[in-house]
Amino acid sequence: MGAAVRIGVLGILTVASVLLLGSIPAEGGDKGGRPLAEQPLVLDDDARVALLLGCERGDARGCTHLGVLHSEGLGRPTDYDEAARLYGLGCDGGDGWGCTNLGFLHGQGIGRPTNYGEAGRLYRLACDGGQADGCSYLGELYERGRGRPKDSTEARELYRRGCEGGSEFGCKGLSRLDGG
């Protein structure tokens, strides 16, 4: 196995943002030719401390980023309870990604029982705050009738909002509903 990619304070927000957005650039690579996306990530102590201090001081996005570290098991064992707590702090502080990520845990039953009602509530908060994936995931709940009655009109509108906001998932949902 090759060397780990060490992430410092300046790199942590980029890594967390990339994880939240769902794509890691594959260019670069180690001496063995593995793309960066396939290399283990190691966060240094300064990066962890910076995120923790930010979260403790009310930085909602910092709390969400810490949640990503816990849910993805970056530099620590995966801990969905702690991830959910941190996503909740992010969401309560106004970070739409925190709401979307916590909604995803509830909607997929990750580390807790599936709860489409709570997922929908959190996706709505995210969507109303302008977070595109929150709109898209809420659209899926309406399309499939999960935690609410099926409503293809509402699903289409939410997918459209998501797609226009840059959510690939929203664009795919919109295309599917439009027969594409």
C-alpha positions, -999 to +999 in steps of 0.1 A: +000+000+000+013+035-009+018+065+013-012+082+027-022+117+016-016+141+045-042+168+049-034+200+069-055+229+081-056+245+047-066+213+029-093+201+053-121+224+040-114+214+005-115+177+013-146+180+034-163+201+006-153+176-020-168+148+002-200+168+006-202+174-031-197+138-038-167+138-061-129+137-056-107+147-084-088+118-097-059+137-113-025+135-097-017+103-080+011+086-061+042+070-074+023+038-080-001+056-103-031+055-080-053+085-083-057+107-053-093+095-049-080+060-041-053+070-016-061+070+022-065+104+037-049+113+070-058+145+087-032+161+109-039+172+144-040+209+135-067+203+110-089+184+135-083+211+161-092+239+137-125+222+128-133+214+164-126+249+176-146+264+147-176+242+155-174+249+192-174+286+184-206+283+163-192+278+128-220+258+114-201+247+083-172+236+105-196+213+124-208+199+092-173+192+080-165+174+113-197+153+107-183+143+073-151+131+090-171+110+114-195+096+088-167+088+063-143+074+089-116+098+079-088+096+105-110+078+130-135+050+131-169+057+115-193+070+141-227+078+127-241+090+160-214+116+163-218+125+126-256+130+131-249+152+162-225+173+143-247+175+112-275+186+135-253+214+149-245+225+114-281+224+103-293+243+134-266+269+127-280+274+092-257+252+071-278+235+044-252+208+039-256+198+075-294+195+070-290+175+038-264+152+053-285+145+084-316+140+062-296+115+042-287+095+073-324+094+083-337+087+048-312+059+041-314+044+076-276+049+081-267+044+118-304+048+128-338+035+117-351+048+084-373+079+090-386+094+058-406+120+077-376+134+095-355+132+063-382+152+044-382+179+072-344+182+070-343+182+032-370+210+032-349+231+055-319+226+032-339+233+001-355+264+014-320+276+024-308+271-012-290+238-009-296+220-042-292+184-032-317+190-004-343+199-030-333+169-051-335+144-023-369+158-012-380+154-048-372+118-046-393+114-015-423+129-033-416+108-064-416+076-045-442+085-019-418+080+010-431+097+042-456+117+021-481+110-006-467+105-041-468+137-060-450+138-094-458+175-099-440+184-066-412+160-073-406+176-107-405+211-092-380+200-065-359+181-090-359+213-112-348+235-083-321+210-075-309+207-111-309+245-116-288+247-084-262+223-097-274+190-083-267+161-107-291+139-088-318+165-094-311+167-131-313+129-134-346+128-114-360+155-137-349+137-168-365+104-155-398+121-147-398+138-182-393+104-198-356+109-206 
